[in-house]
Amino acid sequence: MAKQDNRADNVEHLQKNIDYTISSLEEAEEYLDEHASELSPEDRERIMAKNERRRDSLDAFRSEIRDEAKDRGQ
C-alpha cells in the first residue's frame, strides 16, 4: 500500500531548505570577496553561476511556501 501524502510539514521543510540555501549563497559570496584574486576566471564564473541558480531556487521555494499557505487557507 502506498504511503499517504502528508503535507503537514511541507512549509517547515521548505523553510529549512531556504535557510540552507541562503547560508550556502552567503558563504560562497564571502569566499569570492576574500579569494577572488586567487581564483581563475572560470572558477569565479562557476561560483557566480551557482549562486544565480541558488537565487532561482530561493524564488521557487518561496513560491512553493505561498502555494502551501494558500492550500492551508492561511
N, C-alpha and C positions, 0 to 999 in steps of 0.2 A: 504494500500500500504506500502511496506517495505521501510525503510529509505535507502537512497543511501549511499554506503560505502565511507565516506570522510576520506582519509588517509593523508590529507594535514598537519596535526599537529601531526602525529604519532611520529616523531623524538623528538619533544618537550615533548610529554607525556613520552616517553621512558627516556629522559634525566632527567625529573623530578623524575621518579622512581629510576633512578640510583643515583641521589643526595640524595634522601630519604634513600635508602638502604645503601649507604656509611655512612651517618650520623648515622644510627642505628648500623651499624657494629662498627664504631669508638666509639660510646657511650658504647656499650657492652664491647669492649676491655678495655676502660678506667675503667669501673666498675670492670672488672676482675682484672686489675692491682691494684686497690685500695682496693678491698674487697676479694680477692681470699682466704686469710687465714680464713675469716669468713664464707665462703661457704662450703657446703658439697661437697664431690667429685662428687656426682650426679648432683648437681646444676652447678658446674663448667663445667662438661661434657655437660650438656644440653645447656649452653650458647655457649660453643665452637662448638657444633654440629650445633646450629642455625646460628652461624657466618659462618660456612662452607657452609651451604645452601645459605646464603646471597652472598657469593663469587660466588657460582654456578649461582645464579640469575643474578649477575652483568655480568658474562660472557655471559649469554643468552641475556640480554638486549643489550649489546654491539654488539653482533652478529645481533640482530634484527635491530639495527641502521645501521650497514653496509649494510644489505639487503635493508632497506628503501632508503639509499643513492644510492645504485645501481639502484633501481627502479625509482628513480628520475633522474637518468642519471648524478649523481654527481661524 
